[in-house]
């Protein structure tokens, strides 16, 4: 907060509430000191079982964060929290949500007790002008968030908040909304989009664990070329990219977190890929690092 703005805010405070408000302002200021620009990740999260398995993809997630500074906090946009309106989690202790079925009990037993950060949630709400952002006290961390972050940061010592996907709006709306989060990168906040570029569960081939269908591989390659070229317009308008993309993105929720990540890229930043593989016929684990 600039000194002049700080003084103006003090002048407007009732004297009785001055001490309480001063402590609140100081807490927010102390929590979000400026840092070097934090990279942004889009992670293909795949099966929830990745949370308790050691495989090539979890190894890729672990490798990806080794060169990152330790975040002050994490903001995750997960495919698995769709809402009418936009919300951010604002509780002190988010619950671990087991939003799936048919998996071993060991997966349901997993808890990821990372703290929340109500101050970060409030700051995130205030920086978004495109829409009204609500503060949510009920959701927690769904498996799109915790199954990935648990592998990256097993100590559960980094505060995590989630931002929901408003299912009533088109891809461009999400891309433009995400741009308003860019200043968080300079507050030590690691922003993670968690979904899958190619995600068609109805066409999953359980017998083909290590390879994608031809159309899935073609779509994955097309997405990568457009990302590398910085052609975000075509990625926003993905519905015009052909039959292979139509099959790969039958619904938008797993694709939209990619747009959140891409919208935060500045022109001079590098883009790299990891876990670049299509599996089970119709799923892509391809992940992206920006910066």
Secondary structure, 3 states (H helix, E strand, C coil): CCHHHHHHHHHCCCHHHHHHHHHHHHHHHHHCCCCCCCCEEEEECCCHHHHCCCCHHHHHHHHHHHCCCCCCEEEEEEEEEEECCEEEECCCCCCECCCCCCCCHHHHCCCCCCCCCHHHHHHHHHHCCCCCEEEECCCCECHHHHHHHHHHCCCCCCEEEEEEEECCCCHHHHHHHHHCCHHHHHHCEEEEEEECCCECHHHCCCCCCCCECHHHHHHHHHHHHHHHHCCHHHHHCHHHCCHHHHHHCCCCHHHHHHHHHHHCCCCCCCEEEECCCEECECEECCEEEEC
